[in-house]
Amino acid sequence: MTQPRPDLLSIGASATESRARSSRRRFVGLAATTALIGMTGLKARAEPPVKIRIGYWPIAAGLPFYAALEKGYFREAGLDVEGVKFAGAQQVMEAMLAGRCDGSANGTGSANLAIGELASPGLLKIFASNPSNAKDVLDEFLVATASPVHSIAELKGKRVGSGPGIQNVTLAKTVLERAGASGATVVELPIAAHVGALAAGQIDAVYTLEPTGTVGRLAGSTRVLEAGVIARYVLGDPMAPWFGGSASLTSNFIAHNPAETKSFIAAYARGIELVRKSPAEARQYLKGYTAIDGSLTEEVPLAAYKLSTEFTAYDVQMFQKFFDLFADKGVFKSRVLVEPMLYKA
């Protein structure tokens, strides 16, 4: 029998070892690649949710947002939402312009948002608004409890306070003018100072927003002179819907976070539904966000709420009439159309 040559045995052994080493390298490489993919997947799953910063002004109209935060609706949707408090609606809009906020809660002046839209076309989309009127009260004129004034017309030549920002000041002046109170001087004041300024006699009346009227009434220091004044004097019908405040998201946020946008609006809508169906339960969430808490929350009148997808043609017409006032007064450099600003899913 012919024996294998030693040199051929060496060659065979070397080839076998080479194949073995190659197999080990492929295995190690595959294992490393699998581990890397696994680690990458874990990292992706561990990525924190997008931070969503929503600016709000501490008035009663922001209730759906407060409720959604406190009830955990955003958290349940996997969202990290932070409420950022501002002294006025104008500051909320400025923060959105600067990229420091991703949106606004209800109660943020719609005209303030429109001014931001004029400054940066396409800045935002309104997905909900809070119509108010003589029944669903938000806006009102107050006087001191002992004031001899019993109508807005009697404020001729008087010193009248107003909430901060161009929307509030313009509306206060317009109502005074149309109610026949010529010569009144409008003084811009932080909303938290309205009741104190009236009680101290620093002003004769104030145009303000709830819960200010409730706070003053329950303290025994102020009374409502007239409520739902914008619907009556600006829109021409005490029961017309005045869309004075709106919830919005910046177009930049919507474009870069479509899934989060959908989830956020759905969670916010749950807050609106809670206010609609269970107002007694929702009222408690005014505490910590507005100047009213405890049993006093039961006394605050609530605005109505509408998602942009629920708007009727009449709603858009009244919203546009409100915006047109600011164009007529020269506050807007040009007419702002409501329809393009509305979010449509």
Short mmCIF file of the C-alpha atoms (twelve columns), coordinates in Angstrom:
data_MODEL
# 
_entry.id   MODEL 
# 
loop_
_atom_site.group_PDB 
_atom_site.id 
_atom_site.type_symbol 
_atom_site.label_atom_id 
_atom_site.label_alt_id 
_atom_site.label_comp_id 
_atom_site.label_asym_id 
_atom_site.label_seq_id 
_atom_site.Cartn_x 
_atom_site.Cartn_y 
_atom_site.Cartn_z 
_atom_site.pdbx_PDB_model_num 
ATOM 1   C CA . MET A 1   0.000   0.000   0.000  1 
ATOM 2   C CA . THR A 2   1.359   3.349   -0.952 1 
ATOM 3   C CA . GLN A 3   1.890   5.692   2.024  1 
ATOM 4   C CA . PRO A 4   1.097   9.421   1.760  1 
ATOM 5   C CA . ARG A 5   4.091   11.575  1.312  1 
ATOM 6   C CA . PRO A 6   4.986   13.670  4.400  1 
ATOM 7   C CA . ASP A 7   4.961   16.890  2.418  1 
ATOM 8   C CA . LEU A 8   1.400   16.203  1.208  1 
ATOM 9   C CA . LEU A 9   0.274   15.521  4.775  1 
ATOM 10  C CA . SER A 10  1.646   18.910  5.831  1 
ATOM 11  C CA . ILE A 11  -0.124  20.611  2.971  1 
ATOM 12  C CA . GLY A 12  -3.434  18.885  3.883  1 
ATOM 13  C CA . ALA A 13  -3.097  19.843  7.533  1 
ATOM 14  C CA . SER A 14  -2.346  23.444  6.646  1 
ATOM 15  C CA . ALA A 15  -5.400  23.644  4.381  1 
ATOM 16  C CA . THR A 16  -7.623  22.184  7.089  1 
ATOM 17  C CA . GLU A 17  -6.298  24.657  9.681  1 
ATOM 18  C CA . SER A 18  -6.743  27.501  7.208  1 
ATOM 19  C CA . ARG A 19  -10.377 26.556  6.629  1 
ATOM 20  C CA . ALA A 20  -10.929 26.276  10.366 1 
ATOM 21  C CA . ARG A 21  -9.410  29.702  11.007 1 
ATOM 22  C CA . SER A 22  -11.510 31.172  8.221  1 
ATOM 23  C CA . SER A 23  -14.661 29.642  9.717  1 
ATOM 24  C CA . ARG A 24  -13.764 30.975  13.155 1 
ATOM 25  C CA . ARG A 25  -13.216 34.470  11.721 1 
ATOM 26  C CA . ARG A 26  -16.570 34.341  9.939  1 
ATOM 27  C CA . PHE A 27  -18.295 33.168  13.110 1 
ATOM 28  C CA . VAL A 28  -16.650 35.852  15.256 1 
ATOM 29  C CA . GLY A 29  -17.480 38.490  12.646 1 
ATOM 30  C CA . LEU A 30  -21.083 37.336  12.442 1 
ATOM 31  C CA . ALA A 31  -21.393 37.278  16.234 1 
ATOM 32  C CA . ALA A 32  -19.937 40.775  16.496 1 
ATOM 33  C CA . THR A 33  -22.273 42.073  13.799 1 
ATOM 34  C CA . THR A 34  -25.281 40.451  15.499 1 
ATOM 35  C CA . ALA A 35  -24.263 41.933  18.848 1 
ATOM 36  C CA . LEU A 36  -23.818 45.364  17.291 1 
ATOM 37  C CA . ILE A 37  -27.238 45.188  15.660 1 
ATOM 38  C CA . GLY A 38  -28.724 44.080  18.967 1 
ATOM 39  C CA . MET A 39  -27.050 46.920  20.835 1 
ATOM 40  C CA . THR A 40  -28.213 49.406  18.205 1 
ATOM 41  C CA . GLY A 41  -31.769 48.090  18.518 1 
ATOM 42  C CA . LEU A 42  -31.626 48.415  22.303 1 
ATOM 43  C CA . LYS A 43  -30.283 51.939  21.979 1 
ATOM 44  C CA . ALA A 44  -33.084 52.867  19.579 1 
ATOM 45  C CA . ARG A 45  -35.683 51.436  21.913 1 
ATOM 46  C CA . ALA A 46  -34.118 53.295  24.835 1 
ATOM 47  C CA . GLU A 47  -34.259 56.679  23.076 1 
ATOM 48  C CA . PRO A 48  -36.270 59.107  25.235 1 
ATOM 49  C CA . PRO A 49  -39.481 60.527  23.728 1 
ATOM 50  C CA . VAL A 50  -39.382 63.912  22.037 1 
ATOM 51  C CA . LYS A 51  -39.768 66.758  24.529 1 
ATOM 52  C CA . ILE A 52  -42.881 68.776  23.673 1 
ATOM 53  C CA . ARG A 53  -42.957 72.250  25.241 1 
ATOM 54  C CA . ILE A 54  -46.368 73.910  25.327 1 
ATOM 55  C CA . GLY A 55  -46.715 77.529  26.382 1 
ATOM 56  C CA . TYR A 56  -49.730 78.560  28.418 1 
ATOM 57  C CA . TRP A 57  -51.180 81.642  30.050 1 
ATOM 58  C CA . PRO A 58  -52.676 80.953  33.536 1 
ATOM 59  C CA . ILE A 59  -56.349 81.500  32.731 1 
ATOM 60  C CA . ALA A 60  -59.356 79.179  32.948 1 
ATOM 61  C CA . ALA A 61  -59.514 78.593  29.179 1 
ATOM 62  C CA . GLY A 62  -56.396 76.404  29.345 1 
ATOM 63  C CA . LEU A 63  -58.315 73.752  31.317 1 
ATOM 64  C CA . PRO A 64  -58.192 70.929  28.697 1 
ATOM 65  C CA . PHE A 65  -54.390 71.172  28.661 1 
ATOM 66  C CA . TYR A 66  -54.131 71.245  32.457 1 
ATOM 67  C CA . ALA A 67  -56.456 68.242  32.703 1 
ATOM 68  C CA . ALA A 68  -54.576 66.264  30.044 1 
ATOM 69  C CA . LEU A 69  -51.331 66.839  31.919 1 
ATOM 70  C CA . GLU A 70  -52.714 65.956  35.344 1 
ATOM 71  C CA . LYS A 71  -54.746 62.956  34.168 1 
ATOM 72  C CA . GLY A 72  -51.677 61.554  32.452 1 
ATOM 73  C CA . TYR A 73  -53.208 61.486  28.959 1 
ATOM 74  C CA . PHE A 74  -49.957 62.621  27.332 1 
ATOM 75  C CA . ARG A 75  -47.888 60.184  29.353 1 
ATOM 76  C CA . GLU A 76  -50.204 57.298  28.413 1 
ATOM 77  C CA . ALA A 77  -49.634 58.221  24.768 1 
ATOM 78  C CA . GLY A 78  -45.876 57.875  25.294 1 
ATOM 79  C CA . LEU A 79  -45.267 61.629  25.131 1 
ATOM 80  C CA . ASP A 80  -43.045 63.846  27.245 1 
ATOM 81  C CA . VAL A 81  -45.050 67.083  27.489 1 
ATOM 82  C CA . GLU A 82  -44.023 70.086  29.542 1 
ATOM 83  C CA . GLY A 83  -46.257 73.069  30.272 1 
ATOM 84  C CA . VAL A 84  -44.341 76.362  30.177 1 
ATOM 85  C CA . LYS A 85  -46.063 79.216  32.006 1 
ATOM 86  C CA . PHE A 86  -45.932 82.772  30.626 1 
ATOM 87  C CA . ALA A 87  -47.209 86.119  31.876 1 
ATOM 88  C CA . GLY A 88  -49.167 86.756  28.679 1 
ATOM 89  C CA . ALA A 89  -50.224 85.316  25.335 1 
ATOM 90  C CA . GLN A 90  -47.747 87.525  23.489 1 
ATOM 91  C CA . GLN A 91  -44.863 85.868  25.326 1 
ATOM 92  C CA . VAL A 92  -46.175 82.434  24.322 1 
ATOM 93  C CA . MET A 93  -46.202 83.460  20.668 1 
ATOM 94  C CA . GLU A 94  -42.701 84.962  20.919 1 
ATOM 95  C CA . ALA A 95  -41.417 81.714  22.426 1 
ATOM 96  C CA . MET A 96  -42.889 79.790  19.488 1 
ATOM 97  C CA . LEU A 97  -41.225 82.187  17.047 1 
ATOM 98  C CA . ALA A 98  -37.899 81.704  18.805 1 
ATOM 99  C CA . GLY A 99  -38.236 77.910  18.854 1 
ATOM 100 C CA . ARG A 100 -38.425 77.763  22.651 1 
ATOM 101 C CA . CYS A 101 -41.973 76.355  22.582 1 
ATOM 102 C CA . ASP A 102 -43.534 73.831  20.243 1 
ATOM 103 C CA . GLY A 103 -47.084 75.060  20.649 1 
ATOM 104 C CA . SER A 104 -49.686 76.861  22.717 1 
ATOM 105 C CA . ALA A 105 -52.493 75.743  25.023 1 
ATOM 106 C CA . ASN A 106 -56.059 76.976  24.779 1 
ATOM 107 C CA . GLY A 107 -56.412 80.489  26.151 1 
ATOM 108 C CA . THR A 108 -53.452 81.792  24.162 1 
ATOM 109 C CA . GLY A 109 -54.748 84.808  22.238 1 
ATOM 110 C CA . SER A 110 -55.667 83.844  18.681 1 
ATOM 111 C CA . ALA A 111 -54.738 87.321  17.445 1 
ATOM 112 C CA . ASN A 112 -51.336 86.973  19.107 1 
ATOM 113 C CA . LEU A 113 -50.839 83.735  17.185 1 
ATOM 114 C CA . ALA A 114 -51.872 85.518  13.982 1 
ATOM 115 C CA . ILE A 115 -49.228 88.181  14.599 1 
ATOM 116 C CA . GLY A 116 -46.665 85.391  14.854 1 
ATOM 117 C CA . GLU A 117 -47.999 83.987  11.587 1 
ATOM 118 C CA . LEU A 118 -47.535 87.388  9.930  1 
ATOM 119 C CA . ALA A 119 -43.972 87.616  11.248 1 
ATOM 120 C CA . SER A 120 -43.151 84.100  10.032 1 
ATOM 121 C CA . PRO A 121 -45.635 82.819  7.424  1 
ATOM 122 C CA . GLY A 122 -46.520 79.172  8.005  1 
ATOM 123 C CA . LEU A 123 -45.356 79.341  11.634 1 
ATOM 124 C CA . LEU A 124 -48.164 77.295  13.173 1 
ATOM 125 C CA . LYS A 125 -51.407 75.380  12.871 1 
ATOM 126 C CA . ILE A 126 -54.395 75.814  15.199 1 
ATOM 127 C CA . PHE A 127 -55.873 72.438  16.166 1 
ATOM 128 C CA . ALA A 128 -58.374 73.591  18.825 1 
ATOM 129 C CA . SER A 129 -59.971 76.817  19.969 1 
ATOM 130 C CA . ASN A 130 -62.132 77.989  22.865 1 
ATOM 131 C CA . PRO A 131 -65.224 79.879  21.695 1 
ATOM 132 C CA . SER A 132 -66.883 82.003  24.349 1 
ATOM 133 C CA . ASN A 133 -69.931 84.243  24.524 1 
ATOM 134 C CA . ALA A 134 -72.564 85.402  27.014 1 
ATOM 135 C CA . LYS A 135 -73.285 81.770  27.938 1 
ATOM 136 C CA . ASP A 136 -69.823 80.178  27.793 1 
ATOM 137 C CA . VAL A 137 -68.061 82.977  29.635 1 
ATOM 138 C CA . LEU A 138 -64.395 83.871  29.383 1 
ATOM 139 C CA . ASP A 139 -64.246 87.635  28.733 1 
ATOM 140 C CA . GLU A 140 -65.805 90.277  30.982 1 
ATOM 141 C CA . PHE A 141 -65.648 93.796  32.350 1 
ATOM 142 C CA . LEU A 142 -65.340 94.099  36.136 1 
ATOM 143 C CA . VAL A 143 -65.772 96.981  38.574 1 
ATOM 144 C CA . ALA A 144 -65.273 97.259  42.327 1 
ATOM 145 C CA . THR A 145 -68.219 95.961  44.340 1 
ATOM 146 C CA . ALA A 146 -69.161 99.447  45.560 1 
ATOM 147 C CA . SER A 147 -68.654 101.135 42.173 1 
ATOM 148 C CA . PRO A 148 -71.521 103.396 41.028 1 
ATOM 149 C CA . VAL A 149 -70.928 102.256 37.420 1 
ATOM 150 C CA . HIS A 150 -73.618 99.921  36.040 1 
ATOM 151 C CA . SER A 151 -72.901 99.889  32.294 1 
ATOM 152 C CA . ILE A 152 -69.852 100.042 30.073 1 
ATOM 153 C CA . ALA A 153 -71.144 103.291 28.580 1 
ATOM 154 C CA . GLU A 154 -70.684 104.914 32.013 1 
ATOM 155 C CA . LEU A 155 -66.918 104.416 31.750 1 
ATOM 156 C CA . LYS A 156 -66.557 107.592 29.650 1 
ATOM 157 C CA . GLY A 157 -63.357 109.341 30.616 1 
ATOM 158 C CA . LYS A 158 -62.530 106.624 33.173 1 
ATOM 159 C CA . ARG A 159 -59.319 104.695 33.735 1 
ATOM 160 C CA . VAL A 160 -59.828 101.095 32.556 1 
ATOM 161 C CA . GLY A 161 -57.429 98.214  33.028 1 
ATOM 162 C CA . SER A 162 -56.772 95.506  30.456 1 
ATOM 163 C CA . GLY A 163 -54.941 92.224  30.235 1 
ATOM 164 C CA . PRO A 164 -51.433 92.306  28.740 1 
ATOM 165 C CA . GLY A 165 -50.734 92.109  25.035 1 
ATOM 166 C CA . ILE A 166 -52.023 93.672  21.851 1 
ATOM 167 C CA . GLN A 167 -55.088 91.404  21.603 1 
ATOM 168 C CA . ASN A 168 -56.431 92.378  25.034 1 
ATOM 169 C CA . VAL A 169 -55.672 96.077  24.670 1 
ATOM 170 C CA . THR A 170 -57.227 96.281  21.188 1 
ATOM 171 C CA . LEU A 171 -60.362 94.458  22.327 1 
ATOM 172 C CA . ALA A 172 -60.744 96.595  25.468 1 
ATOM 173 C CA . LYS A 173 -60.507 99.793  23.415 1 
ATOM 174 C CA . THR A 174 -62.932 98.475  20.782 1 
ATOM 175 C CA . VAL A 175 -65.576 97.452  23.322 1 
ATOM 176 C CA . LEU A 176 -65.336 100.802 25.112 1 
ATOM 177 C CA . GLU A 177 -65.626 102.651 21.812 1 
ATOM 178 C CA . ARG A 178 -68.607 100.633 20.551 1 
ATOM 179 C CA . ALA A 179 -70.376 100.739 23.914 1 
ATOM 180 C CA . GLY A 180 -70.205 104.539 23.892 1 
ATOM 181 C CA . ALA A 181 -67.503 105.013 26.548 1 
ATOM 182 C CA . SER A 182 -65.508 107.676 24.721 1 
ATOM 183 C CA . GLY A 183 -62.416 109.171 26.299 1 
ATOM 184 C CA . ALA A 184 -61.630 106.147 28.473 1 
ATOM 185 C CA . THR A 185 -57.931 105.466 29.086 1 
ATOM 186 C CA . VAL A 186 -56.834 101.846 28.792 1 
ATOM 187 C CA . VAL A 187 -54.047 100.711 31.129 1 
ATOM 188 C CA . GLU A 188 -52.266 97.416  30.464 1 
ATOM 189 C CA . LEU A 189 -51.859 95.305  33.625 1 
ATOM 190 C CA . PRO A 190 -50.802 91.720  34.431 1 
ATOM 191 C CA . ILE A 191 -53.959 89.666  34.856 1 
ATOM 192 C CA . ALA A 192 -53.012 88.705  38.412 1 
ATOM 193 C CA . ALA A 193 -53.096 92.412  39.355 1 
ATOM 194 C CA . HIS A 194 -56.640 93.118  38.097 1 
ATOM 195 C CA . VAL A 195 -58.594 92.416  41.284 1 
ATOM 196 C CA . GLY A 196 -56.085 94.223  43.495 1 
ATOM 197 C CA . ALA A 197 -55.997 97.280  41.226 1 
ATOM 198 C CA . LEU A 198 -59.793 97.550  41.312 1 
ATOM 199 C CA . ALA A 199 -59.963 97.061  45.078 1 
ATOM 200 C CA . ALA A 200 -57.287 99.720  45.609 1 
ATOM 201 C CA . GLY A 201 -59.075 102.200 43.356 1 
ATOM 202 C CA . GLN A 202 -56.162 102.426 40.929 1 
ATOM 203 C CA . ILE A 203 -58.556 101.791 38.014 1 
ATOM 204 C CA . ASP A 204 -62.306 102.254 37.599 1 
ATOM 205 C CA . ALA A 205 -62.937 99.033  35.670 1 
ATOM 206 C CA . VAL A 206 -61.039 96.257  33.935 1 
ATOM 207 C CA . TYR A 207 -61.411 94.120  30.835 1 
ATOM 208 C CA . THR A 208 -60.273 90.680  31.930 1 
ATOM 209 C CA . LEU A 209 -60.661 86.932  31.539 1 
ATOM 210 C CA . GLU A 210 -61.828 84.201  33.869 1 
ATOM 211 C CA . PRO A 211 -61.020 83.151  36.553 1 
ATOM 212 C CA . THR A 212 -60.374 86.805  37.503 1 
ATOM 213 C CA . GLY A 213 -64.063 87.635  37.836 1 
ATOM 214 C CA . THR A 214 -64.681 84.611  40.036 1 
ATOM 215 C CA . VAL A 215 -61.692 85.381  42.255 1 
ATOM 216 C CA . GLY A 216 -62.833 88.974  42.766 1 
ATOM 217 C CA . ARG A 217 -66.479 88.062  43.322 1 
ATOM 218 C CA . LEU A 218 -65.743 85.377  45.900 1 
ATOM 219 C CA . ALA A 219 -63.360 87.741  47.674 1 
ATOM 220 C CA . GLY A 220 -66.192 90.285  47.833 1 
ATOM 221 C CA . SER A 221 -64.105 92.964  46.135 1 
ATOM 222 C CA . THR A 222 -65.399 93.015  42.512 1 
ATOM 223 C CA . ARG A 223 -68.534 92.351  40.483 1 
ATOM 224 C CA . VAL A 224 -69.152 91.603  36.828 1 
ATOM 225 C CA . LEU A 225 -70.250 94.658  34.887 1 
ATOM 226 C CA . GLU A 226 -70.888 92.683  31.690 1 
ATOM 227 C CA . ALA A 227 -69.754 89.272  30.416 1 
ATOM 228 C CA . GLY A 228 -69.389 87.977  26.861 1 
ATOM 229 C CA . VAL A 229 -68.528 91.454  25.638 1 
ATOM 230 C CA . ILE A 230 -66.519 90.447  22.546 1 
ATOM 231 C CA . ALA A 231 -69.374 88.415  21.081 1 
ATOM 232 C CA . ARG A 232 -71.737 91.365  21.575 1 
ATOM 233 C CA . TYR A 233 -69.621 94.378  20.661 1 
ATOM 234 C CA . VAL A 234 -67.182 92.890  18.133 1 
ATOM 235 C CA . LEU A 235 -69.142 90.049  16.501 1 
ATOM 236 C CA . GLY A 236 -72.538 91.700  16.860 1 
ATOM 237 C CA . ASP A 237 -74.339 88.843  18.632 1 
ATOM 238 C CA . PRO A 238 -74.037 87.994  22.377 1 
ATOM 239 C CA . MET A 239 -74.266 84.293  21.494 1 
ATOM 240 C CA . ALA A 240 -71.800 84.290  18.584 1 
ATOM 241 C CA . PRO A 241 -68.669 82.161  19.105 1 
ATOM 242 C CA . TRP A 242 -65.648 84.309  19.874 1 
ATOM 243 C CA . PHE A 243 -62.553 82.232  19.180 1 
ATOM 244 C CA . GLY A 244 -60.334 84.369  21.362 1 
ATOM 245 C CA . GLY A 245 -57.866 81.684  22.390 1 
ATOM 246 C CA . SER A 246 -56.384 78.723  20.566 1 
ATOM 247 C CA . ALA A 247 -54.240 75.645  21.022 1 
ATOM 248 C CA . SER A 248 -51.619 75.206  18.333 1 
ATOM 249 C CA . LEU A 249 -48.452 73.433  17.256 1 
ATOM 250 C CA . THR A 250 -45.643 74.912  15.207 1 
ATOM 251 C CA . SER A 251 -45.454 73.751  11.612 1 
ATOM 252 C CA . ASN A 252 -41.820 72.829  12.211 1 
ATOM 253 C CA . PHE A 253 -42.790 70.439  15.008 1 
ATOM 254 C CA . ILE A 254 -45.592 68.928  12.911 1 
ATOM 255 C CA . ALA A 255 -43.272 68.373  9.928  1 
ATOM 256 C CA . HIS A 256 -40.527 66.700  11.959 1 
ATOM 257 C CA . ASN A 257 -42.752 64.724  14.334 1 
ATOM 258 C CA . PRO A 258 -45.843 63.504  12.461 1 
ATOM 259 C CA . ALA A 259 -46.481 60.511  14.752 1 
ATOM 260 C CA . GLU A 260 -46.040 62.581  17.912 1 
ATOM 261 C CA . THR A 261 -48.311 65.282  16.457 1 
ATOM 262 C CA . LYS A 262 -51.103 62.774  15.933 1 
ATOM 263 C CA . SER A 263 -50.672 61.326  19.434 1 
ATOM 264 C CA . PHE A 264 -50.457 64.762  21.058 1 
ATOM 265 C CA . ILE A 265 -53.670 66.055  19.464 1 
ATOM 266 C CA . ALA A 266 -55.499 62.829  20.343 1 
ATOM 267 C CA . ALA A 267 -54.400 63.117  23.993 1 
ATOM 268 C CA . TYR A 268 -55.311 66.820  24.057 1 
ATOM 269 C CA . ALA A 269 -58.727 65.942  22.615 1 
ATOM 270 C CA . ARG A 270 -59.239 63.626  25.601 1 
ATOM 271 C CA . GLY A 271 -58.743 66.671  27.824 1 
ATOM 272 C CA . ILE A 272 -61.395 68.554  25.842 1 
ATOM 273 C CA . GLU A 273 -63.769 65.606  26.102 1 
ATOM 274 C CA . LEU A 274 -63.272 65.473  29.869 1 
ATOM 275 C CA . VAL A 275 -64.226 69.152  30.189 1 
ATOM 276 C CA . ARG A 276 -67.266 68.627  27.968 1 
ATOM 277 C CA . LYS A 277 -68.596 65.503  29.670 1 
ATOM 278 C CA . SER A 278 -67.305 65.810  33.231 1 
ATOM 279 C CA . PRO A 279 -66.791 69.521  33.968 1 
ATOM 280 C CA . ALA A 280 -67.062 68.954  37.724 1 
ATOM 281 C CA . GLU A 281 -64.150 66.515  37.595 1 
ATOM 282 C CA . ALA A 282 -62.137 68.677  35.205 1 
ATOM 283 C CA . ARG A 283 -62.470 71.865  37.280 1 
ATOM 284 C CA . GLN A 284 -60.098 70.586  39.971 1 
ATOM 285 C CA . TYR A 285 -57.233 70.876  37.486 1 
ATOM 286 C CA . LEU A 286 -57.482 74.662  37.506 1 
ATOM 287 C CA . LYS A 287 -55.558 74.376  40.771 1 
ATOM 288 C CA . GLY A 288 -51.883 75.093  40.369 1 
ATOM 289 C CA . TYR A 289 -52.316 76.519  36.883 1 
ATOM 290 C CA . THR A 290 -54.542 79.513  37.628 1 
ATOM 291 C CA . ALA A 291 -55.133 81.880  40.553 1 
ATOM 292 C CA . ILE A 292 -57.989 79.764  41.876 1 
ATOM 293 C CA . ASP A 293 -58.021 76.480  43.778 1 
ATOM 294 C CA . GLY A 294 -59.907 74.412  46.325 1 
ATOM 295 C CA . SER A 295 -63.683 74.726  46.474 1 
ATOM 296 C CA . LEU A 296 -63.464 77.968  44.487 1 
ATOM 297 C CA . THR A 297 -62.847 75.942  41.325 1 
ATOM 298 C CA . GLU A 298 -66.526 74.959  41.363 1 
ATOM 299 C CA . GLU A 299 -67.541 78.568  40.728 1 
ATOM 300 C CA . VAL A 300 -65.547 79.347  37.577 1 
ATOM 301 C CA . PRO A 301 -67.584 79.600  34.338 1 
ATOM 302 C CA . LEU A 302 -66.080 77.519  31.569 1 
ATOM 303 C CA . ALA A 303 -65.507 78.347  27.917 1 
ATOM 304 C CA . ALA A 304 -66.541 75.896  25.215 1 
ATOM 305 C CA . TYR A 305 -63.967 74.013  23.111 1 
ATOM 306 C CA . LYS A 306 -63.801 72.968  19.478 1 
ATOM 307 C CA . LEU A 307 -61.239 70.987  17.544 1 
ATOM 308 C CA . SER A 308 -60.380 72.496  14.164 1 
ATOM 309 C CA . THR A 309 -61.883 69.401  12.519 1 
ATOM 310 C CA . GLU A 310 -65.229 70.277  14.153 1 
ATOM 311 C CA . PHE A 311 -65.432 73.824  12.792 1 
ATOM 312 C CA . THR A 312 -68.529 74.772  10.810 1 
ATOM 313 C CA . ALA A 313 -68.650 77.384  8.066  1 
ATOM 314 C CA . TYR A 314 -70.254 79.772  10.581 1 
ATOM 315 C CA . ASP A 315 -67.408 79.178  13.051 1 
ATOM 316 C CA . VAL A 316 -64.840 80.076  10.402 1 
ATOM 317 C CA . GLN A 317 -66.880 83.156  9.475  1 
ATOM 318 C CA . MET A 318 -66.961 84.423  13.083 1 
ATOM 319 C CA . PHE A 319 -63.279 83.608  13.564 1 
ATOM 320 C CA . GLN A 320 -62.482 85.591  10.413 1 
ATOM 321 C CA . LYS A 321 -64.622 88.524  11.570 1 
ATOM 322 C CA . PHE A 322 -62.597 88.624  14.771 1 
ATOM 323 C CA . PHE A 323 -59.297 88.617  12.844 1 
ATOM 324 C CA . ASP A 324 -60.553 91.291  10.460 1 
ATOM 325 C CA . LEU A 325 -60.989 93.702  13.378 1 
ATOM 326 C CA . PHE A 326 -57.213 93.729  13.847 1 
ATOM 327 C CA . ALA A 327 -56.625 94.404  10.175 1 
ATOM 328 C CA . ASP A 328 -59.151 97.246  10.299 1 
ATOM 329 C CA . LYS A 329 -57.435 98.702  13.361 1 
ATOM 330 C CA . GLY A 330 -54.012 98.488  11.725 1 
ATOM 331 C CA . VAL A 331 -52.700 95.964  14.244 1 
ATOM 332 C CA . PHE A 332 -52.209 93.404  11.463 1 
ATOM 333 C CA . LYS A 333 -50.127 94.762  8.593  1 
ATOM 334 C CA . SER A 334 -52.361 92.791  6.239  1 
ATOM 335 C CA . ARG A 335 -55.486 90.643  6.441  1 
ATOM 336 C CA . VAL A 336 -54.883 87.243  8.033  1 
ATOM 337 C CA . LEU A 337 -56.964 84.348  6.721  1 
ATOM 338 C CA . VAL A 338 -58.158 81.870  9.327  1 
ATOM 339 C CA . GLU A 339 -58.688 78.866  7.053  1 
ATOM 340 C CA . PRO A 340 -55.001 78.242  6.173  1 
ATOM 341 C CA . MET A 341 -54.071 78.400  9.862  1 
ATOM 342 C CA . LEU A 342 -56.385 75.553  10.842 1 
ATOM 343 C CA . TYR A 343 -54.862 72.090  11.292 1 
ATOM 344 C CA . LYS A 344 -56.491 69.429  9.153  1 
ATOM 345 C CA . ALA A 345 -55.468 65.881  9.922  1 
# 
